[in-house]
Amino acid sequence: MNNPLIVKFYGGGSAALLSLTVGRLMKQGPVLRTSVPTLMAVRSFFSLSTTILYIFALTTISLAEAFVAGSTMPYMAAIVGRVLHGNHIRPSVLGAMAAGVIGVAAMFLDAMPEARIGYLYVFAGTFCGATSIVLSRQVYRHERNPFGMVFWPNMALLLGTGIYLFTTGTGFHAPMFWPILPNAVFLFLIRLLATLTSRLLLTHVQTAIYNLQFIWVVIIGAVVFSDTLTLGIFSGALLLISSTLYLARVESLRNHRV
């Protein structure tokens, strides 16, 4: 099995190359040039930190535990957005985000044993991810080339994981290369979509919508791995969907007024 850091090393490099190629084919201008290099570097650092911390977290806690802890990202994004951008958060929106976290917890609660150090990693990774998305919105105020915003975080992922693999003597050999190409494509698409939506949505709303991915995880588990769907899972999924629809409605009304 591949070391996940090796997968991210090759995946990040491939995604960076893909963003550079697609950006030039679509004639979006210089992909490597940025008018805010310091802000781009800080955002790329937080993006890299998110990946590394989540990988470390998953060595000590289960995927289900990471899901529940990671679902708090909208709260963290709201706090960071408040500090950096002065975004006003309505109490009803905070309540909807809390409902989303409870919904995710209801879906995965039975898989959560005692707390471990992995929670520190995953909460730190969630904070770094929220900060990266908030900074992405700030960078996009100055940049109009989305492919540059995809290129630099992936290049940071290549360099960061490469330095770690080299200094720890892990090496760069990948026993299986088949996960690397899909990983690169998904890295490219996820970062591109996140960059484009950062112009349209407030960060806490954007990250709350991301929590819908946990429902797909449950569906895939039921269909592919024959996991049992309990009443708690159905209730949690309904609560998560309802809270996300409410947040989307609030954001739609806000944009309409603007």
KOLVO-772339 format. One record per residue (C-alpha): x, y, z; residue number from 1; residue in three letters. Coordinates in steps of 0.001 Angstrom, whole numbers, padded with zeros to 6 digits. Example, Ala and Ser with C-alpha at 12.3 -4.5 7.8 and 13.67 -1.06 7.14 Angstrom:
{east:012300 | north:-004500 | up:007800 | seq:1 | type:Ala}
{east:013670 | north:-001060 | up:007140 | seq:2 | type:Ser}
END
This chain:
{east:000000 | north:000000 | up:000000 | seq:1 | type:Met}
{east:001181 | north:003526 | up:-000757 | seq:2 | type:Asn}
{east:002233 | north:005921 | up:001962 | seq:3 | type:Asn}
{east:-000440 | north:008688 | up:001777 | seq:4 | type:Pro}
{east:002307 | north:011326 | up:001829 | seq:5 | type:Leu}
{east:003845 | north:009734 | up:-001276 | seq:6 | type:Ile}
{east:000426 | north:009814 | up:-002968 | seq:7 | type:Val}
{east:000075 | north:013505 | up:-002066 | seq:8 | type:Lys}
{east:003620 | north:014206 | up:-003293 | seq:9 | type:Phe}
{east:002974 | north:012822 | up:-006769 | seq:10 | type:Tyr}
{east:-000666 | north:013913 | up:-006767 | seq:11 | type:Gly}
{east:000205 | north:017497 | up:-005815 | seq:12 | type:Gly}
{east:002887 | north:017705 | up:-008493 | seq:13 | type:Gly}
{east:000588 | north:016234 | up:-011132 | seq:14 | type:Ser}
{east:-002272 | north:018581 | up:-010131 | seq:15 | type:Ala}
{east:000094 | north:021576 | up:-010329 | seq:16 | type:Ala}
{east:001183 | north:020503 | up:-013816 | seq:17 | type:Leu}
{east:-002449 | north:019966 | up:-014809 | seq:18 | type:Leu}
{east:-003475 | north:023443 | up:-013623 | seq:19 | type:Ser}
{east:-000550 | north:025009 | up:-015476 | seq:20 | type:Leu}
{east:-001433 | north:023141 | up:-018672 | seq:21 | type:Thr}
{east:-005183 | north:023792 | up:-018562 | seq:22 | type:Val}
{east:-004638 | north:027446 | up:-017655 | seq:23 | type:Gly}
{east:-002425 | north:027998 | up:-020682 | seq:24 | type:Arg}
{east:-004695 | north:026039 | up:-023014 | seq:25 | type:Leu}
{east:-007632 | north:028210 | up:-021917 | seq:26 | type:Met}
{east:-005487 | north:031342 | up:-022356 | seq:27 | type:Lys}
{east:-006190 | north:032636 | up:-018857 | seq:28 | type:Gln}
{east:-002973 | north:034657 | up:-018766 | seq:29 | type:Gly}
{east:000234 | north:033917 | up:-016821 | seq:30 | type:Pro}
{east:-000613 | north:031126 | up:-014377 | seq:31 | type:Val}
{east:002512 | north:031586 | up:-012250 | seq:32 | type:Leu}
{east:002237 | north:035343 | up:-011809 | seq:33 | type:Arg}
{east:000422 | north:036731 | up:-008778 | seq:34 | type:Thr}
{east:-000094 | north:040291 | up:-007606 | seq:35 | type:Ser}
{east:-000207 | north:039198 | up:-003937 | seq:36 | type:Val}
{east:002703 | north:036744 | up:-003530 | seq:37 | type:Pro}
{east:002847 | north:036964 | up:000265 | seq:38 | type:Thr}
{east:-000869 | north:036323 | up:000678 | seq:39 | type:Leu}
{east:-000697 | north:033480 | up:-001842 | seq:40 | type:Met}
{east:002243 | north:031917 | up:000033 | seq:41 | type:Ala}
{east:000439 | north:032133 | up:003392 | seq:42 | type:Val}
{east:-002715 | north:030627 | up:001899 | seq:43 | type:Arg}
{east:-000680 | north:027793 | up:000299 | seq:44 | type:Ser}
{east:001046 | north:027133 | up:003642 | seq:45 | type:Phe}
{east:-002288 | north:026723 | up:005432 | seq:46 | type:Phe}
{east:-003538 | north:024485 | up:002623 | seq:47 | type:Ser}
{east:-000446 | north:022279 | up:002938 | seq:48 | type:Leu}
{east:-000786 | north:022199 | up:006737 | seq:49 | type:Ser}
{east:-004389 | north:021012 | up:006399 | seq:50 | type:Thr}
{east:-003372 | north:018000 | up:004322 | seq:51 | type:Thr}
{east:-000427 | north:017037 | up:006542 | seq:52 | type:Ile}
{east:-002401 | north:017359 | up:009780 | seq:53 | type:Leu}
{east:-005324 | north:015303 | up:008454 | seq:54 | type:Tyr}
{east:-002961 | north:012548 | up:007342 | seq:55 | type:Ile}
{east:-001349 | north:012486 | up:010804 | seq:56 | type:Phe}
{east:-004810 | north:012494 | up:012407 | seq:57 | type:Ala}
{east:-005964 | north:009470 | up:010430 | seq:58 | type:Leu}
{east:-003055 | north:007437 | up:011771 | seq:59 | type:Thr}
{east:-004565 | north:007624 | up:015277 | seq:60 | type:Thr}
{east:-008332 | north:008090 | up:014844 | seq:61 | type:Ile}
{east:-010937 | north:006549 | up:012567 | seq:62 | type:Ser}
{east:-012325 | north:008183 | up:009457 | seq:63 | type:Leu}
{east:-015709 | north:008585 | up:011164 | seq:64 | type:Ala}
{east:-014140 | north:010483 | up:014069 | seq:65 | type:Glu}
{east:-012318 | north:012753 | up:011624 | seq:66 | type:Ala}
{east:-015633 | north:013456 | up:009859 | seq:67 | type:Phe}
{east:-017313 | north:014624 | up:013046 | seq:68 | type:Val}
{east:-014400 | north:016831 | up:014080 | seq:69 | type:Ala}
{east:-013989 | north:018158 | up:010533 | seq:70 | type:Gly}
{east:-017648 | north:019151 | up:010343 | seq:71 | type:Ser}
{east:-016847 | north:022048 | up:012690 | seq:72 | type:Thr}
{east:-015042 | north:023831 | up:009835 | seq:73 | type:Met}
{east:-017983 | north:026246 | up:009157 | seq:74 | type:Pro}
{east:-017673 | north:027541 | up:012742 | seq:75 | type:Tyr}
{east:-013944 | north:028019 | up:012362 | seq:76 | type:Met}
{east:-014426 | north:029664 | up:008972 | seq:77 | type:Ala}
{east:-017001 | north:032017 | up:010505 | seq:78 | type:Ala}
{east:-014566 | north:033019 | up:013251 | seq:79 | type:Ile}
{east:-011635 | north:033542 | up:010872 | seq:80 | type:Val}
{east:-013880 | north:035388 | up:008397 | seq:81 | type:Gly}
{east:-015109 | north:037621 | up:011198 | seq:82 | type:Arg}
{east:-011538 | north:038473 | up:012214 | seq:83 | type:Val}
{east:-010125 | north:039003 | up:008702 | seq:84 | type:Leu}
{east:-013127 | north:040354 | up:006783 | seq:85 | type:His}
{east:-015515 | north:041567 | up:009460 | seq:86 | type:Gly}
{east:-018262 | north:039220 | up:008229 | seq:87 | type:Asn}
{east:-021446 | north:039494 | up:010297 | seq:88 | type:His}
{east:-022885 | north:036132 | up:011345 | seq:89 | type:Ile}
{east:-026597 | north:035997 | up:012195 | seq:90 | type:Arg}
{east:-027573 | north:033914 | up:015258 | seq:91 | type:Pro}
{east:-029871 | north:031801 | up:013075 | seq:92 | type:Ser}
{east:-026920 | north:030988 | up:010816 | seq:93 | type:Val}
{east:-024843 | north:029910 | up:013819 | seq:94 | type:Leu}
{east:-027752 | north:027698 | up:014882 | seq:95 | type:Gly}
{east:-027940 | north:026136 | up:011417 | seq:96 | type:Ala}
{east:-024207 | north:025415 | up:011460 | seq:97 | type:Met}
{east:-024580 | north:023811 | up:014891 | seq:98 | type:Ala}
{east:-027403 | north:021655 | up:013538 | seq:99 | type:Ala}
{east:-025125 | north:020518 | up:010729 | seq:100 | type:Gly}
{east:-022423 | north:019463 | up:013191 | seq:101 | type:Val}
{east:-025011 | north:017573 | up:015262 | seq:102 | type:Ile}
{east:-026262 | north:015911 | up:012084 | seq:103 | type:Gly}
{east:-022797 | north:014657 | up:011167 | seq:104 | type:Val}
{east:-022239 | north:013477 | up:014754 | seq:105 | type:Ala}
{east:-025523 | north:011536 | up:014649 | seq:106 | type:Ala}
{east:-024412 | north:009746 | up:011486 | seq:107 | type:Met}
{east:-021030 | north:008670 | up:012871 | seq:108 | type:Phe}
{east:-021432 | north:008752 | up:016662 | seq:109 | type:Leu}
{east:-021378 | north:004997 | up:017131 | seq:110 | type:Asp}
{east:-017907 | north:004848 | up:015579 | seq:111 | type:Ala}
{east:-016323 | north:007267 | up:018063 | seq:112 | type:Met}
{east:-014373 | north:005781 | up:020998 | seq:113 | type:Pro}
{east:-012376 | north:007749 | up:023550 | seq:114 | type:Glu}
{east:-010581 | north:010939 | up:022568 | seq:115 | type:Ala}
{east:-006994 | north:010615 | up:021373 | seq:116 | type:Arg}
{east:-004239 | north:012928 | up:020212 | seq:117 | type:Ile}
{east:-005609 | north:012537 | up:016691 | seq:118 | type:Gly}
{east:-008331 | north:015006 | up:017655 | seq:119 | type:Tyr}
{east:-005686 | north:017680 | up:018160 | seq:120 | type:Leu}
{east:-004391 | north:017010 | up:014665 | seq:121 | type:Tyr}
{east:-007819 | north:017032 | up:013053 | seq:122 | type:Val}
{east:-009005 | north:020187 | up:014814 | seq:123 | type:Phe}
{east:-005738 | north:021937 | up:013920 | seq:124 | type:Ala}
{east:-006142 | north:020714 | up:010338 | seq:125 | type:Gly}
{east:-009738 | north:021939 | up:010260 | seq:126 | type:Thr}
{east:-008658 | north:025371 | up:011487 | seq:127 | type:Phe}
{east:-005907 | north:025527 | up:008850 | seq:128 | type:Cys}
{east:-008402 | north:024462 | up:006172 | seq:129 | type:Gly}
{east:-010882 | north:027139 | up:007223 | seq:130 | type:Ala}
{east:-008135 | north:029771 | up:007234 | seq:131 | type:Thr}
{east:-006956 | north:028660 | up:003786 | seq:132 | type:Ser}
{east:-010473 | north:029031 | up:002349 | seq:133 | type:Ile}
{east:-010944 | north:032464 | up:003947 | seq:134 | type:Val}
{east:-007582 | north:033596 | up:002535 | seq:135 | type:Leu}
{east:-008569 | north:032161 | up:-000846 | seq:136 | type:Ser}
{east:-011531 | north:034525 | up:-000900 | seq:137 | type:Arg}
{east:-009199 | north:037391 | up:-000026 | seq:138 | type:Gln}
{east:-006684 | north:036426 | up:-002748 | seq:139 | type:Val}
{east:-009463 | north:036243 | up:-005335 | seq:140 | type:Tyr}
{east:-010217 | north:039914 | up:-004712 | seq:141 | type:Arg}
{east:-006882 | north:040647 | up:-006404 | seq:142 | type:His}
{east:-006516 | north:037701 | up:-008800 | seq:143 | type:Glu}
{east:-008653 | north:036829 | up:-011803 | seq:144 | type:Arg}
{east:-006813 | north:033700 | up:-012893 | seq:145 | type:Asn}
{east:-008253 | north:030753 | up:-010929 | seq:146 | type:Pro}
{east:-005637 | north:028347 | up:-012254 | seq:147 | type:Phe}
{east:-002843 | north:030218 | up:-010486 | seq:148 | type:Gly}
{east:-004765 | north:029783 | up:-007249 | seq:149 | type:Met}
{east:-004920 | north:026055 | up:-007982 | seq:150 | type:Val}
{east:-001270 | north:025810 | up:-009020 | seq:151 | type:Phe}
{east:000454 | north:027304 | up:-005968 | seq:152 | type:Trp}
{east:-001261 | north:025244 | up:-003202 | seq:153 | type:Pro}
{east:-000542 | north:022075 | up:-005166 | seq:154 | type:Asn}
{east:003068 | north:023153 | up:-005676 | seq:155 | type:Met}
{east:003278 | north:023761 | up:-001916 | seq:156 | type:Ala}
{east:001895 | north:020250 | up:-001388 | seq:157 | type:Leu}
{east:004596 | north:018838 | up:-003700 | seq:158 | type:Leu}
{east:007403 | north:020732 | up:-001958 | seq:159 | type:Leu}
{east:006136 | north:020207 | up:001596 | seq:160 | type:Gly}
{east:005589 | north:016463 | up:001308 | seq:161 | type:Thr}
{east:008828 | north:016129 | up:-000675 | seq:162 | type:Gly}
{east:010844 | north:017799 | up:002097 | seq:163 | type:Ile}
{east:009185 | north:015581 | up:004711 | seq:164 | type:Tyr}
{east:009800 | north:012370 | up:002748 | seq:165 | type:Leu}
{east:013418 | north:013344 | up:002111 | seq:166 | type:Phe}
{east:014300 | north:014424 | up:005655 | seq:167 | type:Thr}
{east:012666 | north:011368 | up:007233 | seq:168 | type:Thr}
{east:014351 | north:008984 | up:004795 | seq:169 | type:Gly}
{east:010993 | north:007552 | up:003702 | seq:170 | type:Thr}
{east:011874 | north:007691 | up:000029 | seq:171 | type:Gly}
{east:009705 | north:008434 | up:-002986 | seq:172 | type:Phe}
{east:008934 | north:004941 | up:-004242 | seq:173 | type:His}
{east:005231 | north:004283 | up:-004823 | seq:174 | type:Ala}
{east:004373 | north:000534 | up:-004872 | seq:175 | type:Pro}
{east:001076 | north:001305 | up:-006643 | seq:176 | type:Met}
{east:000695 | north:004170 | up:-009094 | seq:177 | type:Phe}
{east:-003018 | north:003769 | up:-009847 | seq:178 | type:Trp}
{east:-004232 | north:006003 | up:-006923 | seq:179 | type:Pro}
{east:-001970 | north:008885 | up:-007985 | seq:180 | type:Ile}
{east:-003697 | north:009945 | up:-011208 | seq:181 | type:Leu}
{east:-007245 | north:010037 | up:-009733 | seq:182 | type:Pro}
{east:-005846 | north:011852 | up:-006698 | seq:183 | type:Asn}
{east:-004261 | north:014480 | up:-008967 | seq:184 | type:Ala}
{east:-007464 | north:014982 | up:-010951 | seq:185 | type:Val}
{east:-009570 | north:015332 | up:-007802 | seq:186 | type:Phe}
{east:-007031 | north:017688 | up:-006224 | seq:187 | type:Leu}
{east:-007221 | north:019860 | up:-009327 | seq:188 | type:Phe}
{east:-011036 | north:019834 | up:-009527 | seq:189 | type:Leu}
{east:-011600 | north:020358 | up:-005791 | seq:190 | type:Ile}
{east:-009248 | north:023328 | up:-005598 | seq:191 | type:Arg}
{east:-010663 | north:024835 | up:-008796 | seq:192 | type:Leu}
{east:-014278 | north:024546 | up:-007630 | seq:193 | type:Leu}
{east:-013385 | north:025849 | up:-004156 | seq:194 | type:Ala}
{east:-011638 | north:028831 | up:-005750 | seq:195 | type:Thr}
{east:-014570 | north:029663 | up:-008012 | seq:196 | type:Leu}
{east:-017196 | north:029323 | up:-005281 | seq:197 | type:Thr}
{east:-015144 | north:031493 | up:-002904 | seq:198 | type:Ser}
{east:-016159 | north:034484 | up:-005023 | seq:199 | type:Arg}
{east:-019851 | north:033683 | up:-004717 | seq:200 | type:Leu}
{east:-020362 | north:032492 | up:-001138 | seq:201 | type:Leu}
{east:-019325 | north:033563 | up:002326 | seq:202 | type:Leu}
{east:-016766 | north:031122 | up:003649 | seq:203 | type:Thr}
{east:-018863 | north:029675 | up:006493 | seq:204 | type:His}
{east:-021686 | north:028959 | up:004026 | seq:205 | type:Val}
{east:-019255 | north:027434 | up:001535 | seq:206 | type:Gln}
{east:-017762 | north:025091 | up:004134 | seq:207 | type:Thr}
{east:-021195 | north:024163 | up:005500 | seq:208 | type:Ala}
{east:-022205 | north:023003 | up:002012 | seq:209 | type:Ile}
{east:-019014 | north:020918 | up:001897 | seq:210 | type:Tyr}
{east:-020386 | north:018927 | up:004844 | seq:211 | type:Asn}
{east:-022894 | north:017333 | up:002467 | seq:212 | type:Leu}
{east:-020024 | north:015109 | up:001320 | seq:213 | type:Gln}
{east:-020541 | north:013052 | up:004483 | seq:214 | type:Phe}
{east:-023935 | north:011941 | up:003183 | seq:215 | type:Ile}
{east:-022259 | north:010573 | up:000055 | seq:216 | type:Trp}
{east:-019811 | north:008704 | up:002289 | seq:217 | type:Val}
{east:-022738 | north:007021 | up:004066 | seq:218 | type:Val}
{east:-024447 | north:006170 | up:000758 | seq:219 | type:Ile}
{east:-021243 | north:004707 | up:-000705 | seq:220 | type:Ile}
{east:-020707 | north:002713 | up:002487 | seq:221 | type:Gly}
{east:-024218 | north:001257 | up:002232 | seq:222 | type:Ala}
{east:-024065 | north:000478 | up:-001498 | seq:223 | type:Val}
{east:-020451 | north:-000671 | up:-001851 | seq:224 | type:Val}
{east:-019636 | north:-002070 | up:001604 | seq:225 | type:Phe}
{east:-023159 | north:-003084 | up:002750 | seq:226 | type:Ser}
{east:-023004 | north:-000856 | up:005834 | seq:227 | type:Asp}
{east:-026174 | north:-000775 | up:007926 | seq:228 | type:Thr}
{east:-028215 | north:002451 | up:007780 | seq:229 | type:Leu}
{east:-029561 | north:003138 | up:011255 | seq:230 | type:Thr}
{east:-032224 | north:005581 | up:012439 | seq:231 | type:Leu}
{east:-029454 | north:007814 | up:013768 | seq:232 | type:Gly}
{east:-027849 | north:007981 | up:010328 | seq:233 | type:Ile}
{east:-031165 | north:008888 | up:008654 | seq:234 | type:Phe}
{east:-031932 | north:011513 | up:011316 | seq:235 | type:Ser}
{east:-028449 | north:013003 | up:011100 | seq:236 | type:Gly}
{east:-028559 | north:013147 | up:007316 | seq:237 | type:Ala}
{east:-031968 | north:014864 | up:007380 | seq:238 | type:Leu}
{east:-030721 | north:017421 | up:009924 | seq:239 | type:Leu}
{east:-027558 | north:018076 | up:007892 | seq:240 | type:Leu}
{east:-029486 | north:018541 | up:004636 | seq:241 | type:Ile}
{east:-032058 | north:020820 | up:006273 | seq:242 | type:Ser}
{east:-029441 | north:023053 | up:007899 | seq:243 | type:Ser}
{east:-027483 | north:023297 | up:004641 | seq:244 | type:Thr}
{east:-030584 | north:024230 | up:002654 | seq:245 | type:Leu}
{east:-031333 | north:026937 | up:005204 | seq:246 | type:Tyr}
{east:-027817 | north:028350 | up:004899 | seq:247 | type:Leu}
{east:-028076 | north:028280 | up:001110 | seq:248 | type:Ala}
{east:-031410 | north:030115 | up:001327 | seq:249 | type:Arg}
{east:-029966 | north:032790 | up:003610 | seq:250 | type:Val}
{east:-027008 | north:033276 | up:001269 | seq:251 | type:Glu}
{east:-029335 | north:033499 | up:-001738 | seq:252 | type:Ser}
{east:-031368 | north:036239 | up:-000064 | seq:253 | type:Leu}
{east:-028184 | north:038089 | up:000878 | seq:254 | type:Arg}
{east:-026921 | north:038027 | up:-002705 | seq:255 | type:Asn}
{east:-030317 | north:039141 | up:-003974 | seq:256 | type:His}
{east:-030248 | north:042186 | up:-001678 | seq:257 | type:Arg}
{east:-026722 | north:043010 | up:-002781 | seq:258 | type:Val}
END
